[in-house]
């Protein structure tokens, strides 16, 4: 029996290594995104605390930058940018939750992103916003991003949209609150926002609600459509994972 012990030890180590091996990266996604966000609500959004009758709309600009190491399957999303503009409409404030109908959104991918990255980012968006959009469009543009202790600023190169956050002294951080249907976040860092959108439906807001929040979403990769999202795809309904 003694002569077999070394072989048994090696076998046991091999089994332990296999058991401890990480899941196949190609089958999972794990993203952490920093956010520059503003909407038409007063500071701070009431809908994060449950149903509210105060607002009949919520026009927003959300800009996300994925931290290094973020991935969707084998697609590296490190430092990728994406912009969402839109209006939640009136029903969300009455009964926020999964599957609720929201009015419209335009998702702008950065021109520097590859087709595979755009396709993966769209899947992440549908994972963070579990809602039914009345109108869902995608396009592409150049996106600039700046964030420091006093101010956040993002802008599209075409002039389609721009957002600036004036951060409060302190800062003021609100937690724990759920950010749409993400797994976790580091807290909402409050700020006053000035932002605009110049698409088919235009809006502009000054000194309204704004914040930075860093959120994480992870899970199993779902089969993606065969065709990547085009720069100007036709409007389509979408089921996504949600909150603003």
C-alpha positions as protocol buffer text, in pm:
chain_id: "A"
residue {
  index: 1
  type: UNK
  ca { x: 0 y: 0 z: 0 }
}
residue {
  index: 2
  type: UNK
  ca { x: 284 y: 236 z: 84 }
}
residue {
  index: 3
  type: UNK
  ca { x: 420 y: 225 z: -269 }
}
residue {
  index: 4
  type: UNK
  ca { x: 88 y: 360 z: -400 }
}
residue {
  index: 5
  type: UNK
  ca { x: 67 y: 652 z: -156 }
}
residue {
  index: 6
  type: UNK
  ca { x: 273 y: 896 z: -373 }
}
residue {
  index: 7
  type: UNK
  ca { x: 46 y: 825 z: -671 }
}
residue {
  index: 8
  type: UNK
  ca { x: -265 y: 871 z: -460 }
}
residue {
  index: 9
  type: UNK
  ca { x: -127 y: 1199 z: -328 }
}
residue {
  index: 10
  type: UNK
  ca { x: -63 y: 1325 z: -683 }
}
residue {
  index: 11
  type: UNK
  ca { x: -416 y: 1218 z: -785 }
}
residue {
  index: 12
  type: UNK
  ca { x: -567 y: 1398 z: -485 }
}
residue {
  index: 13
  type: UNK
  ca { x: -377 y: 1717 z: -572 }
}
residue {
  index: 14
  type: UNK
  ca { x: -493 y: 1693 z: -933 }
}
residue {
  index: 15
  type: UNK
  ca { x: -856 y: 1656 z: -827 }
}
residue {
  index: 16
  type: UNK
  ca { x: -821 y: 1954 z: -590 }
}
residue {
  index: 17
  type: UNK
  ca { x: -675 y: 2170 z: -867 }
}
residue {
  index: 18
  type: UNK
  ca { x: -959 y: 2080 z: -1103 }
}
residue {
  index: 19
  type: UNK
  ca { x: -1217 y: 2152 z: -833 }
}
residue {
  index: 20
  type: UNK
  ca { x: -1060 y: 2491 z: -763 }
}
residue {
  index: 21
  type: UNK
  ca { x: -1031 y: 2590 z: -1130 }
}
residue {
  index: 22
  type: UNK
  ca { x: -1234 y: 2899 z: -1219 }
}
residue {
  index: 23
  type: UNK
  ca { x: -1543 y: 2869 z: -1437 }
}
residue {
  index: 24
  type: UNK
  ca { x: -1492 y: 2887 z: -1811 }
}
residue {
  index: 25
  type: UNK
  ca { x: -1456 y: 3261 z: -1879 }
}
residue {
  index: 26
  type: UNK
  ca { x: -1620 y: 3228 z: -2218 }
}
residue {
  index: 27
  type: UNK
  ca { x: -1944 y: 3123 z: -2047 }
}
residue {
  index: 28
  type: UNK
  ca { x: -1966 y: 3405 z: -1793 }
}
residue {
  index: 29
  type: UNK
  ca { x: -1963 y: 3783 z: -1780 }
}
residue {
  index: 30
  type: UNK
  ca { x: -1838 y: 4016 z: -1507 }
}
residue {
  index: 31
  type: UNK
  ca { x: -1845 y: 4393 z: -1557 }
}
residue {
  index: 32
  type: UNK
  ca { x: -1793 y: 4690 z: -1330 }
}
residue {
  index: 33
  type: UNK
  ca { x: -1898 y: 5027 z: -1468 }
}
residue {
  index: 34
  type: UNK
  ca { x: -1847 y: 5384 z: -1352 }
}
residue {
  index: 35
  type: UNK
  ca { x: -2139 y: 5616 z: -1425 }
}
residue {
  index: 36
  type: UNK
  ca { x: -2195 y: 5983 z: -1505 }
}
residue {
  index: 37
  type: UNK
  ca { x: -2571 y: 6025 z: -1482 }
}
residue {
  index: 38
  type: UNK
  ca { x: -2826 y: 6305 z: -1491 }
}
residue {
  index: 39
  type: UNK
  ca { x: -3202 y: 6321 z: -1527 }
}
residue {
  index: 40
  type: UNK
  ca { x: -3492 y: 6566 z: -1514 }
}
residue {
  index: 41
  type: UNK
  ca { x: -3582 y: 6488 z: -1154 }
}
residue {
  index: 42
  type: UNK
  ca { x: -3492 y: 6712 z: -860 }
}
residue {
  index: 43
  type: UNK
  ca { x: -3198 y: 6594 z: -651 }
}
residue {
  index: 44
  type: UNK
  ca { x: -3243 y: 6303 z: -551 }
}
residue {
  index: 45
  type: UNK
  ca { x: -3471 y: 6067 z: -751 }
}
residue {
  index: 46
  type: UNK
  ca { x: -3780 y: 5967 z: -554 }
}
residue {
  index: 47
  type: UNK
  ca { x: -3836 y: 5647 z: -754 }
}
residue {
  index: 48
  type: UNK
  ca { x: -3533 y: 5484 z: -588 }
}
residue {
  index: 49
  type: UNK
  ca { x: -3738 y: 5471 z: -269 }
}
residue {
  index: 50
  type: UNK
  ca { x: -4047 y: 5309 z: -420 }
}
residue {
  index: 51
  type: UNK
  ca { x: -4364 y: 5425 z: -603 }
}
residue {
  index: 52
  type: UNK
  ca { x: -4403 y: 5800 z: -642 }
}
residue {
  index: 53
  type: UNK
  ca { x: -4667 y: 6029 z: -789 }
}
residue {
  index: 54
  type: UNK
  ca { x: -4431 y: 6327 z: -812 }
}
residue {
  index: 55
  type: UNK
  ca { x: -4297 y: 6279 z: -1165 }
}
residue {
  index: 56
  type: UNK
  ca { x: -4466 y: 6216 z: -1498 }
}
residue {
  index: 57
  type: UNK
  ca { x: -4142 y: 6164 z: -1686 }
}
residue {
  index: 58
  type: UNK
  ca { x: -3771 y: 6110 z: -1633 }
}
residue {
  index: 59
  type: UNK
  ca { x: -3552 y: 6232 z: -1918 }
}
residue {
  index: 60
  type: UNK
  ca { x: -3198 y: 6104 z: -1868 }
}
residue {
  index: 61
  type: UNK
  ca { x: -2842 y: 6083 z: -1993 }
}
residue {
  index: 62
  type: UNK
  ca { x: -2637 y: 5793 z: -1853 }
}
residue {
  index: 63
  type: UNK
  ca { x: -2274 y: 5742 z: -1956 }
}
residue {
  index: 64
  type: UNK
  ca { x: -2092 y: 5423 z: -1855 }
}
residue {
  index: 65
  type: UNK
  ca { x: -1722 y: 5344 z: -1854 }
}
residue {
  index: 66
  type: UNK
  ca { x: -1625 y: 4983 z: -1789 }
}
residue {
  index: 67
  type: UNK
  ca { x: -1333 y: 4927 z: -1555 }
}
residue {
  index: 68
  type: UNK
  ca { x: -1028 y: 4726 z: -1664 }
}
residue {
  index: 69
  type: UNK
  ca { x: -1092 y: 4353 z: -1640 }
}
residue {
  index: 70
  type: UNK
  ca { x: -1460 y: 4377 z: -1735 }
}
residue {
  index: 71
  type: UNK
  ca { x: -1558 y: 4112 z: -1986 }
}
residue {
  index: 72
  type: UNK
  ca { x: -1856 y: 3949 z: -2153 }
}
residue {
  index: 73
  type: UNK
  ca { x: -1749 y: 3596 z: -2230 }
}
residue {
  index: 74
  type: UNK
  ca { x: -1426 y: 3623 z: -2426 }
}
residue {
  index: 75
  type: UNK
  ca { x: -1493 y: 3987 z: -2520 }
}
residue {
  index: 76
  type: UNK
  ca { x: -1276 y: 4233 z: -2327 }
}
residue {
  index: 77
  type: UNK
  ca { x: -1474 y: 4544 z: -2223 }
}
residue {
  index: 78
  type: UNK
  ca { x: -1194 y: 4724 z: -2036 }
}
residue {
  index: 79
  type: UNK
  ca { x: -1231 y: 5104 z: -2064 }
}
residue {
  index: 80
  type: UNK
  ca { x: -1522 y: 5080 z: -2309 }
}
residue {
  index: 81
  type: UNK
  ca { x: -1776 y: 5365 z: -2316 }
}
residue {
  index: 82
  type: UNK
  ca { x: -2149 y: 5361 z: -2388 }
}
residue {
  index: 83
  type: UNK
  ca { x: -2419 y: 5630 z: -2356 }
}
residue {
  index: 84
  type: UNK
  ca { x: -2791 y: 5592 z: -2289 }
}
residue {
  index: 85
  type: UNK
  ca { x: -3036 y: 5879 z: -2342 }
}
residue {
  index: 86
  type: UNK
  ca { x: -3410 y: 5856 z: -2304 }
}
residue {
  index: 87
  type: UNK
  ca { x: -3727 y: 5898 z: -2102 }
}
residue {
  index: 88
  type: UNK
  ca { x: -3864 y: 5652 z: -1849 }
}
residue {
  index: 89
  type: UNK
  ca { x: -4217 y: 5781 z: -1904 }
}
residue {
  index: 90
  type: UNK
  ca { x: -4484 y: 5803 z: -1634 }
}
residue {
  index: 91
  type: UNK
  ca { x: -4563 y: 5442 z: -1544 }
}
residue {
  index: 92
  type: UNK
  ca { x: -4224 y: 5358 z: -1389 }
}
residue {
  index: 93
  type: UNK
  ca { x: -4280 y: 5602 z: -1103 }
}
residue {
  index: 94
  type: UNK
  ca { x: -4611 y: 5440 z: -1014 }
}
residue {
  index: 95
  type: UNK
  ca { x: -4479 y: 5086 z: -979 }
}
residue {
  index: 96
  type: UNK
  ca { x: -4106 y: 5045 z: -1042 }
}
residue {
  index: 97
  type: UNK
  ca { x: -4001 y: 4685 z: -1111 }
}
residue {
  index: 98
  type: UNK
  ca { x: -3892 y: 4431 z: -1371 }
}
residue {
  index: 99
  type: UNK
  ca { x: -4077 y: 4420 z: -1699 }
}
residue {
  index: 100
  type: UNK
  ca { x: -4234 y: 4764 z: -1661 }
}
residue {
  index: 101
  type: UNK
  ca { x: -4284 y: 4958 z: -1984 }
}
residue {
  index: 102
  type: UNK
  ca { x: -4054 y: 5257 z: -2032 }
}
residue {
  index: 103
  type: UNK
  ca { x: -4095 y: 5518 z: -2302 }
}
residue {
  index: 104
  type: UNK
  ca { x: -3777 y: 5524 z: -2514 }
}
residue {
  index: 105
  type: UNK
  ca { x: -3400 y: 5508 z: -2517 }
}
residue {
  index: 106
  type: UNK
  ca { x: -3118 y: 5571 z: -2763 }
}
residue {
  index: 107
  type: UNK
  ca { x: -2800 y: 5373 z: -2695 }
}
residue {
  index: 108
  type: UNK
  ca { x: -2486 y: 5530 z: -2839 }
}
residue {
  index: 109
  type: UNK
  ca { x: -2180 y: 5308 z: -2876 }
}
residue {
  index: 110
  type: UNK
  ca { x: -1833 y: 5460 z: -2896 }
}
residue {
  index: 111
  type: UNK
  ca { x: -1688 y: 5453 z: -3248 }
}
residue {
  index: 112
  type: UNK
  ca { x: -1369 y: 5301 z: -3109 }
}
residue {
  index: 113
  type: UNK
  ca { x: -1554 y: 4989 z: -2991 }
}
residue {
  index: 114
  type: UNK
  ca { x: -1533 y: 4682 z: -3212 }
}
residue {
  index: 115
  type: UNK
  ca { x: -1850 y: 4514 z: -3346 }
}
residue {
  index: 116
  type: UNK
  ca { x: -1802 y: 4233 z: -3091 }
}
residue {
  index: 117
  type: UNK
  ca { x: -1769 y: 4483 z: -2806 }
}
residue {
  index: 118
  type: UNK
  ca { x: -2083 y: 4671 z: -2914 }
}
residue {
  index: 119
  type: UNK
  ca { x: -2274 y: 4346 z: -2929 }
}
residue {
  index: 120
  type: UNK
  ca { x: -2150 y: 4246 z: -2583 }
}
residue {
  index: 121
  type: UNK
  ca { x: -2225 y: 4589 z: -2432 }
}
residue {
  index: 122
  type: UNK
  ca { x: -2580 y: 4571 z: -2562 }
}
residue {
  index: 123
  type: UNK
  ca { x: -2620 y: 4238 z: -2382 }
}
residue {
  index: 124
  type: UNK
  ca { x: -2492 y: 4400 z: -2062 }
}
residue {
  index: 125
  type: UNK
  ca { x: -2745 y: 4681 z: -2099 }
}
residue {
  index: 126
  type: UNK
  ca { x: -3023 y: 4426 z: -2143 }
}
residue {
  index: 127
  type: UNK
  ca { x: -2891 y: 4263 z: -1827 }
}
residue {
  index: 128
  type: UNK
  ca { x: -2890 y: 4583 z: -1621 }
}
residue {
  index: 129
  type: UNK
  ca { x: -3226 y: 4716 z: -1744 }
}
residue {
  index: 130
  type: UNK
  ca { x: -3501 y: 4451 z: -1719 }
}
residue {
  index: 131
  type: UNK
  ca { x: -3775 y: 4657 z: -1881 }
}
residue {
  index: 132
  type: UNK
  ca { x: -3982 y: 4685 z: -2196 }
}
residue {
  index: 133
  type: UNK
  ca { x: -3884 y: 4985 z: -2405 }
}
residue {
  index: 134
  type: UNK
  ca { x: -4152 y: 5140 z: -2624 }
}
residue {
  index: 135
  type: UNK
  ca { x: -3868 y: 5243 z: -2855 }
}
residue {
  index: 136
  type: UNK
  ca { x: -3509 y: 5112 z: -2848 }
}
residue {
  index: 137
  type: UNK
  ca { x: -3252 y: 5251 z: -3093 }
}
residue {
  index: 138
  type: UNK
  ca { x: -2875 y: 5218 z: -3129 }
}
residue {
  index: 139
  type: UNK
  ca { x: -2622 y: 5444 z: -3298 }
}
residue {
  index: 140
  type: UNK
  ca { x: -2251 y: 5526 z: -3272 }
}
residue {
  index: 141
  type: UNK
  ca { x: -2052 y: 5843 z: -3208 }
}
residue {
  index: 142
  type: UNK
  ca { x: -1728 y: 5959 z: -3047 }
}
residue {
  index: 143
  type: UNK
  ca { x: -1762 y: 5987 z: -2669 }
}
residue {
  index: 144
  type: UNK
  ca { x: -1535 y: 6185 z: -2437 }
}
residue {
  index: 145
  type: UNK
  ca { x: -1519 y: 6117 z: -2062 }
}
residue {
  index: 146
  type: UNK
  ca { x: -1369 y: 6322 z: -1777 }
}
residue {
  index: 147
  type: UNK
  ca { x: -1413 y: 6267 z: -1404 }
}
residue {
  index: 148
  type: UNK
  ca { x: -1238 y: 6427 z: -1106 }
}
residue {
  index: 149
  type: UNK
  ca { x: -1316 y: 6523 z: -746 }
}
residue {
  index: 150
  type: UNK
  ca { x: -1513 y: 6836 z: -839 }
}
residue {
  index: 151
  type: UNK
  ca { x: -1666 y: 6771 z: -1177 }
}
residue {
  index: 152
  type: UNK
  ca { x: -1771 y: 6500 z: -1423 }
}
residue {
  index: 153
  type: UNK
  ca { x: -1813 y: 6576 z: -1792 }
}
residue {
  index: 154
  type: UNK
  ca { x: -1904 y: 6365 z: -2094 }
}
residue {
  index: 155
  type: UNK
  ca { x: -1982 y: 6471 z: -2447 }
}
residue {
  index: 156
  type: UNK
  ca { x: -2060 y: 6325 z: -2786 }
}
residue {
  index: 157
  type: UNK
  ca { x: -1842 y: 6448 z: -3070 }
}
residue {
  index: 158
  type: UNK
  ca { x: -2142 y: 6512 z: -3296 }
}
residue {
  index: 159
  type: UNK
  ca { x: -2301 y: 6743 z: -3038 }
}
residue {
  index: 160
  type: UNK
  ca { x: -2592 y: 6500 z: -2994 }
}
residue {
  index: 161
  type: UNK
  ca { x: -2560 y: 6507 z: -2613 }
}
residue {
  index: 162
  type: UNK
  ca { x: -2358 y: 6647 z: -2324 }
}
residue {
  index: 163
  type: UNK
  ca { x: -2363 y: 6612 z: -1946 }
}
residue {
  index: 164
  type: UNK
  ca { x: -2183 y: 6793 z: -1663 }
}
residue {
  index: 165
  type: UNK
  ca { x: -2200 y: 6712 z: -1292 }
}
residue {
  index: 166
  type: UNK
  ca { x: -2116 y: 6966 z: -1022 }
}
residue {
  index: 167
  type: UNK
  ca { x: -2026 y: 6750 z: -724 }
}
residue {
  index: 168
  type: UNK
  ca { x: -2143 y: 6849 z: -377 }
}
residue {
  index: 169
  type: UNK
  ca { x: -1894 y: 6918 z: -102 }
}
residue {
  index: 170
  type: UNK
  ca { x: -1821 y: 6625 z: 122 }
}
residue {
  index: 171
  type: UNK
  ca { x: -1921 y: 6434 z: -90 }
}
residue {
  index: 172
  type: UNK
  ca { x: -2275 y: 6318 z: -12 }
}
residue {
  index: 173
  type: UNK
  ca { x: -2310 y: 5944 z: -71 }
}
residue {
  index: 174
  type: UNK
  ca { x: -2640 y: 5755 z: -53 }
}
residue {
  index: 175
  type: UNK
  ca { x: -2642 y: 5378 z: 15 }
}
residue {
  index: 176
  type: UNK
  ca { x: -2752 y: 5107 z: 17 }
}
residue {
  index: 177
  type: UNK
  ca { x: -2988 y: 5149 z: -277 }
}
residue {
  index: 178
  type: UNK
  ca { x: -3039 y: 4919 z: -572 }
}
residue {
  index: 179
  type: UNK
  ca { x: -2913 y: 5045 z: -909 }
}
residue {
  index: 180
  type: UNK
  ca { x: -3156 y: 4898 z: -1159 }
}
residue {
  index: 181
  type: UNK
  ca { x: -3096 y: 4521 z: -1170 }
}
residue {
  index: 182
  type: UNK
  ca { x: -2722 y: 4515 z: -1112 }
}
residue {
  index: 183
  type: UNK
  ca { x: -2569 y: 4287 z: -849 }
}
residue {
  index: 184
  type: UNK
  ca { x: -2413 y: 4560 z: -633 }
}
residue {
  index: 185
  type: UNK
  ca { x: -2293 y: 4920 z: -628 }
}
residue {
  index: 186
  type: UNK
  ca { x: -2060 y: 5139 z: -423 }
}
residue {
  index: 187
  type: UNK
  ca { x: -2317 y: 5410 z: -341 }
}
residue {
  index: 188
  type: UNK
  ca { x: -2464 y: 5711 z: -519 }
}
residue {
  index: 189
  type: UNK
  ca { x: -2236 y: 6015 z: -505 }
}
residue {
  index: 190
  type: UNK
  ca { x: -2476 y: 6307 z: -541 }
}
residue {
  index: 191
  type: UNK
  ca { x: -2424 y: 6599 z: -778 }
}
residue {
  index: 192
  type: UNK
  ca { x: -2618 y: 6863 z: -969 }
}
residue {
  index: 193
  type: UNK
  ca { x: -2648 y: 6786 z: -1339 }
}
residue {
  index: 194
  type: UNK
  ca { x: -2672 y: 7001 z: -1649 }
}
residue {
  index: 195
  type: UNK
  ca { x: -2737 y: 6792 z: -1957 }
}
residue {
  index: 196
  type: UNK
  ca { x: -2905 y: 6784 z: -2296 }
}
residue {
  index: 197
  type: UNK
  ca { x: -3000 y: 6553 z: -2579 }
}
residue {
  index: 198
  type: UNK
  ca { x: -3047 y: 6672 z: -2938 }
}
residue {
  index: 199
  type: UNK
  ca { x: -3195 y: 6369 z: -3110 }
}
residue {
  index: 200
  type: UNK
  ca { x: -3542 y: 6335 z: -3260 }
}
residue {
  index: 201
  type: UNK
  ca { x: -3682 y: 6405 z: -2914 }
}
residue {
  index: 202
  type: UNK
  ca { x: -3487 y: 6694 z: -2763 }
}
residue {
  index: 203
  type: UNK
  ca { x: -3451 y: 6791 z: -2399 }
}
residue {
  index: 204
  type: UNK
  ca { x: -3228 y: 7012 z: -2184 }
}
residue {
  index: 205
  type: UNK
  ca { x: -3204 y: 7038 z: -1805 }
}
residue {
  index: 206
  type: UNK
  ca { x: -3005 y: 7261 z: -1570 }
}
residue {
  index: 207
  type: UNK
  ca { x: -2928 y: 7208 z: -1201 }
}
residue {
  index: 208
  type: UNK
  ca { x: -3121 y: 6884 z: -1179 }
}
residue {
  index: 209
  type: UNK
  ca { x: -3055 y: 6541 z: -1031 }
}
residue {
  index: 210
  type: UNK
  ca { x: -2720 y: 6380 z: -1099 }
}
residue {
  index: 211
  type: UNK
  ca { x: -2478 y: 6132 z: -951 }
}
residue {
  index: 212
  type: UNK
  ca { x: -2180 y: 5905 z: -998 }
}
residue {
  index: 213
  type: UNK
  ca { x: -2226 y: 5540 z: -910 }
}
residue {
  index: 214
  type: UNK
  ca { x: -2003 y: 5238 z: -970 }
}
residue {
  index: 215
  type: UNK
  ca { x: -2197 y: 4916 z: -1022 }
}
residue {
  index: 216
  type: UNK
  ca { x: -2119 y: 4551 z: -1089 }
}
residue {
  index: 217
  type: UNK
  ca { x: -2313 y: 4298 z: -1293 }
}
residue {
  index: 218
  type: UNK
  ca { x: -2215 y: 3936 z: -1341 }
}
residue {
  index: 219
  type: UNK
  ca { x: -2369 y: 3611 z: -1454 }
}
residue {
  index: 220
  type: UNK
  ca { x: -2382 y: 3352 z: -1731 }
}
residue {
  index: 221
  type: UNK
  ca { x: -2350 y: 3450 z: -2096 }
}
residue {
  index: 222
  type: UNK
  ca { x: -2672 y: 3418 z: -2293 }
}
residue {
  index: 223
  type: UNK
  ca { x: -2678 y: 3334 z: -2665 }
}
residue {
  index: 224
  type: UNK
  ca { x: -2646 y: 3654 z: -2866 }
}
residue {
  index: 225
  type: UNK
  ca { x: -2814 y: 3741 z: -3193 }
}
residue {
  index: 226
  type: UNK
  ca { x: -2614 y: 3645 z: -3499 }
}
residue {
  index: 227
  type: UNK
  ca { x: -2591 y: 4005 z: -3618 }
}
residue {
  index: 228
  type: UNK
  ca { x: -2407 y: 4270 z: -3415 }
}
residue {
  index: 229
  type: UNK
  ca { x: -2585 y: 4594 z: -3331 }
}
residue {
  index: 230
  type: UNK
  ca { x: -2544 y: 4836 z: -3619 }
}
residue {
  index: 231
  type: UNK
  ca { x: -2466 y: 5207 z: -3575 }
}
residue {
  index: 232
  type: UNK
  ca { x: -2824 y: 5299 z: -3661 }
}
residue {
  index: 233
  type: UNK
  ca { x: -3044 y: 4994 z: -3622 }
}
residue {
  index: 234
  type: UNK
  ca { x: -3416 y: 5021 z: -3664 }
}
residue {
  index: 235
  type: UNK
  ca { x: -3620 y: 5083 z: -3347 }
}
residue {
  index: 236
  type: UNK
  ca { x: -3714 y: 4765 z: -3171 }
}
residue {
  index: 237
  type: UNK
  ca { x: -3865 y: 4659 z: -2844 }
}
residue {
  index: 238
  type: UNK
  ca { x: -3621 y: 4514 z: -2593 }
}
residue {
  index: 239
  type: UNK
  ca { x: -3629 y: 4338 z: -2263 }
}
residue {
  index: 240
  type: UNK
  ca { x: -3354 y: 4473 z: -2043 }
}
residue {
  index: 241
  type: UNK
  ca { x: -3246 y: 4486 z: -1673 }
}
residue {
  index: 242
  type: UNK
  ca { x: -3349 y: 4826 z: -1520 }
}
residue {
  index: 243
  type: UNK
  ca { x: -3330 y: 5133 z: -1294 }
}
residue {
  index: 244
  type: UNK
  ca { x: -3179 y: 5468 z: -1361 }
}
